[in-house]
Amino acid sequence: MLKKLFLLWLLVGSLAAQAQTKKPVPAKKPATPTKPAAPAAPSFKNLNDSLSYAMGLSAGQFLKAQGVENLNYALLNKAIEQTLGDKSTSFDMQAANGVMERFARTSVSKKASAEKEKGRQFLVQNKKKAGVTETASGLQFEVLTAGQGAKPNSSDTVVVHYAGKLLNGKEFDSSFKRGQPLTIPVAGVISGWTEALQLMPTGSKWRLYIPSDQAYGDMGAGRDIPGGATLVFDVELLEIKK
């Protein structure tokens, strides 16, 4: 992945360097503008021109998605020329990968910090709501259905139904919708779940508000759960397996 990212960084450089050498053509201001004018379509003389633009577009979109906000396009273009011309480069690939790993760590930390701050602000307000309880760890919950059964301990395996959402309401998983409950060890899940399950009587349905440090931390999980995210789960404890 890091090698692919490095190559994409190089690809976008040639397009950006060419763009810097061309003077923009001023557009006439419409008398009664209703929306921004569409950018002029680039002139492609051959397949190589089209391919160059297509690769630059793809690389640019990828870089933007990775959180790249500013680059030295002159150095990008220089690296491309050196590489394609089989000339000596300032970095070998091992050093280049090290630079990109440092960028990746910084980017992950920056994004996670922003998510954690959103979660912190949410939880501060949420604990003021009637029916919401906050534990010493910072886990918050509210009882949707009060069960009367036994409570599991950390060595138990339980059967649960659940649905997980981000703070914006986007659902990332639901056993309710699949119609198939989940059998899991109490100690084998995120720590917010482990704590909550041991407080829940069997038959209960609770809504959990789990800070990122009790969920998936700064790294998140897959594409759907960003690093630093506070998560909301509806959990129904169906059974303690014997």
N, C-alpha and C positions, 0 to 999 in steps of 0.2 A: 504493500500500500504506500509506504513512504517513497519507494522508487517511482511509483506511478505519479505521486504528488509532485515529486521533483521534475519529472518530465513534463507534466502539465504546466508547471511554473515556467519552464523554458519555452513551451509552445506559445503561451500568451504574450511573451516578451516581444517577439518579432512583430506581431500585429500592433502592439502599443507603440513600439519605436517608430514604425512607419506612420502611425497616426500623428505622432508628435512633429513630424517633418512637414506635414501638410497644413496649409493655412485654411481655416474654416471659411466657407462661403456664407456671408451674411444673408439671412432670409428677410424678405419684405414683411413688414408688420401688417397684418390684416386690419382692415378698418374696424371690424366688429368681431374680435376673436371669441370663439366659443370653447375651444379646447386647444392644447398645445399641438403644433404642427408635427406630423410624423417625420422622423429623420429620413434624409435622402437615402435611397437605396445605393449601396456601393456598386461600383462598376467592375464587373468580373470579365476579364478578357478570355480566360481559358479555365480548364479544370483545376490547374494548380492554384489559380487565384481563389476559386471557390473553395477548394480544400483548405487553403491557408486560413480563410475567414471562418470556415466551419470548425476547424480545430481550435482557433482562437476563441470562438464563441463557447465551445464546449469547455475549454480550459477555464475561461473566465467564470462561467456559471459554477464550475466545480470549486474554484478558489473562493468565490463569494460564499458558497455554502460552508466552506471550512473556516470562515471568519477572517479571511485575508482582506484587509481594508486598504493597505497602501504598500506599493512595491517600487523599487528602483528599476524602472523599465530599461534604463541604459545598461545596467548590470545584467538584467535578464537577457537582453539582446546580445551582449558580449558573450555570455555563457553559451548561448545557442550557436553563435558563430564559431567559438572555440571548439565546441563539441562536434558540430557538423564538419568542421575543417580539420578535424583530427589534430588540433593544436593543444598545447599545454594549458590546463585549467587551474584556477586558483584553489579549488577543492577537488579531492577525489570523492567517490560516491560515499565512502564511509564517513568522511567529514560532513558531506552534504546531508546525509541522513541524521547526523548528530544535531545539526542546525535545525532541521525540520522537526526533530523530536522535541527540542527545546521550545520551538514555536507551538507545537501541539499541546505540550503541557501548560504553557502560558494561556493558550486559547481556551482549553478546557477549564482552567481555574477561573478565568475571567467570566465565562458563561455561567459556570456553576455559582459563582459569587452573586451574580445578578439574580439567578433563580432562587438562591437561598434567602436573599433579601426580600423577594416577593413572598416567599413562604413565611418568613418571620413576621412580616406585616399582616399577612392573613391570619396567622395563628394568634397574634396579639388581640385582634378584633374578635376572632371566632370564639375564644374562651370566655368572652363576655356574654355569649348567647345563653339563653335559658336552656338547661338540659345538657350542656357541654361540660365534661369533667376533664381536667388536666392532671396527669400523673407527675411524679417527681422527675421523670425522664424527659418530659415535654410532650409525650404522647397525649393526644386529645381524643375523646370518644363521646358519643351520645347513644343512648339505648333506644333502638327503634322498636324492638320486641323483647320483653323481659322473659327469659327462660327460667325454669325451675329445677333443671337437672344438675348433675355434678359438674365441677370445674376440672378441666384437664391440668396435668402438671407437665413439666418440661420433657419428661421421658415418654409421654403418651403420643399416640398417633390419632389424628382426628379426621373427620369427614366434614367438609365445609362447602358452602356455596359462597361465591364472592363476585363483586364487580369492582374494578379499579378505574379511577379517573384522575386526570390532572386538575389543577385548580381552575383552569378555564372550562372545565366540564367535559373535555374530550375523554371518552372512554377508551382505554387501551386493552382491556381484557374483561371477560365476563363468563363465568361458568353458568350463570343463570340463563344466558342466551344459548349456550351450548346444550343446556339440559343435562349436564353431566357434572356432578359434584366432584371436588378434589379431595383425595386422601393424602395427607401430609403429616410428617413428624412435626410436633410443636417446636422443636429446637432446630428444625431444618429450613426455616423460612427467615425473612427479614426480621430484624429484632423488634420492630414495632408490632408485627404480628405475634411474635413469640410472647411478648409482654401481654398483649391484649387477650390472646386466647386463654391464658391462665387466669384471667379475671372474669371470663364469660361463663355463665352457667349454660349447660347444654340446652338447646332450644332457643337461645338468644339470637337476636339479629342486632348488630351494632354498626354504627358508622364510625370509622376510624379516620383520624387526621394525623398523618405520620410525617414528621420532619425528615428531611433528606438524610440526616445522620443515622436515622433508624430505618431507612429505606435502602436506596441504591447509591447514596453518597454522591461524590463529585463526578463519577463516571457515568451515572445513569444506567439504563438497561435498554439495549437495542435502539431502534429508531424512534420508538414511541415515548420513552421516558428520558427526558433530558437530565444531564448532571445537575445536582443541587435541587431537584424537584421535590416539593412537598406533595404527598399523595393522599387521595381520599378513597377509602375502601368501604363498601358495604359488605359485611361478613356475617354469615349465618352459620352458627355451630350446630351441625346436625347430629353428630354422634362422636363418642369416644370409642375407638376400636379396642377390643379386648383380645 
